[in-house]
Amino acid sequence: MAIVTLVLFSVLHAAPIAIMPLGDSITFGATLSALEDDPELEGRTGGYRKHLWYMLQNAKIEADFVGTESAGYNIEPPIDPDNEGHPGWTAADIAGWTYSILSTNPPDVILLHIGTNDNSTSVSGVNAILDQIDRYETESGKKIKIYIALIIDRRTHDPIYHDFNKNLMQLVGTRIRLGDNLTLVDMHGRAALQPATDYADEIHPNDAGYYKMAQVWFSALTGPETPGLYAYPYVIADAVYVDENSLLVDYGTNSVQFDVEVPDEGITF
Amino acid sequence: MKMKQTLCMILGTLLLAGCGGGGSSQNSGGYTQTTSMKEGETYTVHKGDQIVKSSSEKTVIHVTHIDGHEESAVTLVSGSATIKHP
């Protein structure tokens, strides 16, 4: 079942797969907040995109990163520097531009890591982004596969991110149940960034941290297409019925288990 | 419950299902086959299967799902429920 999604896609499509890295400075690839506006450093800023590009190349998967931003154009060996990483932007900021962004560079796949700048447990901004993607799909007739990340923590644990991610699980599961083509990627848990070794500052990973993020994106892109373990409970039942305290994900067995109350209308698997 | 035990249970249930076991089955009109769940027993459900309450009492199930698999293992924790197979 390995390397299903993108390989199959690349076989069916003659053109490279258009992948849009979408998010804030973490997608842009910043390593130090203060240096985000330095044009020289911008050319060497690749973040997870650099490592993901190399991983895709090594796997012989033809990709085309798309976006109106460009960062990492001086990296050697060269990468595709195009992206939609917008330093400082919140999810609501992204939502306001999503339709325009998609119209300018229509992607086949979106990698979405957003919410770090929201400083809130609310995922209404993410919901608005997904609404705009739906709108674009409806109006253009183009289908987009969206990989959406449970966001990485700050170097110093911030409980807001934990609650944001919890709300994101419910949002993504619910939207999948209603028909959206989403995969929830546990960037927080699978990348498992270490405060002492994987951060450049309080918010941004260093190169080692970005490498770990790239590994998680690559696994998601090349693995079987699934809702994602943390979204699964909310795909089969509304959040009000899921006992979140019982939710247990085990990456050793790649499984999730949980208790759920059966609603009057039943549960359909 | 330890994960290895859970996975063994899933595999066991799959074997039982493959042999026609895993619960009592009967036709209940149309093309729907149903299985009455027993408390503490584990069943395999496939994509499209539905679990409904058999009475108005609160019913809780425990679900174990392996990423990328079509089926899940479901245990009736409390209450009463029926699995409907399309």
Interface residues (C-beta under 8 A of the other chain):
Chain A: M1 G223 P224 T226 G228 L229 Y232 P233 I236 D243 S246 D250 G252 T253 N254 S255 V256 Q257 F258 D259 V260 E261 V262 D264 G266 I267 T268 F269
Chain B: M1 M3 K4 T6 L7 V45 H46 K47 G48 D49 Q50 I51 V52 K53 K58 T59 V60 I61 H62 V63 T64 H65 I66 D67 G68 S72 V77 G79 A81 K84
